[in-house]
C-alpha cells in the first residue's frame, strides 16, 4: 500500500509518495506563491497528486489515501481550513475542493487533513526519532514555537480544531510580548526569534562580547547559531543567554510532561541542530522541575527535518 | 447493570452502589485512619464492598465491576499505587490485594483504578455539569489545585502514570514557592491556600480593610470565602485580591484551552462555590488570552461536589 502526502508550506508545496514504512518514494516541489487565490494553490496540489498517481499507476487497491498538512487552524473532521496566517486562507472547504482530483483520475480517494505541525509529530513517530513509540510530543523551535501531540499513535489536537498550541502556554505572567498578542508565552522565550531578540540587546550592552565580532558588528546578522557558537567559545554573555534560553525551554517542557507524561518529547527546528549541547542541560533542568516521580520521558532531537511534515501527512491515511 | 465505586480519601472511605445513570443507590462511609497499615485500609474497603454485594444480592450478571479512586500516583494499567502523600502508601499492588474480595464473595469481579481527581472528572462527565459532553477538563480549587482530563469519554492521565497535574504548570517563572518544591505553579496562585496567603499579607498592610474585621482581627480565621465576602462588600483591598486571583486562574485556564480546546472546563472545590461571581470575570479574562479564534469551551461550575469522585470511580467499569 502507498500513501500520498502533501506538505503545504509558506514557501513551497511538496507532494510525495510514501511507503508504509514512512519512506519517501518520490516527491515533487512547486512554489506556493501565497498571494494567489486559494483555489489556484489547490489546483497545483491536485495537479501534483495526479502526476504521482499516473506515474506510479496507482489505483484504489494500491493508494490508501491522500493526507495533507496545512499551516493554520484545520477542522480535520469537517475538512475545512478555518484560517491560516502564513498563507491567506479562510473558511476554505478543502475536503470538497479535493474531489476535483477524484474526477480527474476517475477514482474514489479518501482525504485526510491536519495541521502541519501535527503532521510533523506523526512523521517523527512513524519514521523518525519516535519510531517504536506510541505517545509523543514535539516542540519546533524556529521563528515561533510550534507543537504537536501524539496520543496512542494518533494526532491529538483538541476537541475543537486548533489545539496543541504548545508554544502559547504562558510561562511568565505579564512577560515578554508574544506575536499572538498575549504576554509571556513559551514562544516569546524559547523561539529562535526570542533568543535573537535577547542576544541583540545583550550584545549592545556588552561591546566586548563575541556576539558583536561574530556578527561583524552588525546585529542584523544575529542568529541563534551565532549565540551558541559564542557560548562554545566561552563568551560569558552568550553562556548566560543560552542558559536562560534553556531554563525557559525547560519550564515549558516540564509543564507538558506534568500534563502528558509522554513517552518521548522531541525538539525540532533550527535550534534543535545544537543536539546534545541543547538536550543535556535541558534534561538536567527539566528533571528538577517535573512533579512527583523521576523523569521517565525520553527527551531527544527529531531526525526527519523538513521531511517530517510530508511523511506525517501521508501517514494520516494509515 | 450496577457499579460499585470506592472513594478513598484522606479522612473517609466511601463505598457506594451506582446505577448506569450515575445515581448513587446506596453508600457507606468509614474513617480512613491513615496511620494504619495499607492492608488494613483495604480490608475495610473489601468489607464494605462485600456488604453492598450481599445487601443487593449482586452477581456477575448484575455487577459490572468495582472502580476505585485513590489519591496519589496510580498505575491504572498495572493496578499499582506508586505512591500517595495523603495516605502513606507506596508500591502497593491493589489489583492483586482486591482479589481477596473475589474469594470472599465467590465471584470474579473486574477492578478498575484511577487517581481520585481523575475520577471526579469522569463523575462530572457522566452525571454532573459535563453530562452530554465527551471532552472535559476539571480544575479543583481547594487546598491545592487538582486536575482531571477526559478525552472522548475516557480519563486521560498520560502515557506514564501520574499525568494531568494541571495545578503544577508554571505560570510565573521563579514565582511563589509551591508545595511541590517548584516555583510559580498555578497551584501557588489559584489554590484557596494561595488566596489566603495573599489575603493575610494584604490585611496586615491595610489595617482598615474589611479583611481584618471579618476575621475578628485574627488572621488565622482568614478563608477564601472571607476574601470574596469582603469583595462583595466593596472592600478595595479584597476587590484587588479577587481580581488578581482570577487573573492567575485565567492564565492557567487559557493555557489548558490552548492545548486541549475542550468542550467543557469545570471548576470545583471550595472556591467554586462563588459560582458566577467567579466564572463571569474568569470567562472575560480567558477570552482575551486564548490563542486564535474565539473561546468555544464552556466554562462552568461542577455540580456533584463530594459525590463526583465516588460516581466517577464507579463509572470506571462502564
Interface residues (C-beta under 8 A of the other chain):
Chain A: X73 X82 X83 X134 X135 X149 X151 X156 X157 X158 X159 X160 X161 X162 X163 X164 X165 X166 X168 X169 X170 X171 X172 X173 X175 X180 X182 X247 X248 X251 X254 X255 X258 X259 X260 X261 X262 X263 X289 X291 X292 X293 X296 X297
Chain B: X73 X82 X83 X134 X135 X149 X151 X156 X157 X158 X159 X160 X161 X162 X163 X164 X165 X166 X168 X169 X170 X171 X172 X173 X175 X180 X182 X247 X248 X251 X254 X255 X258 X259 X260 X261 X262 X263 X289 X291 X292 X293 X296 X297
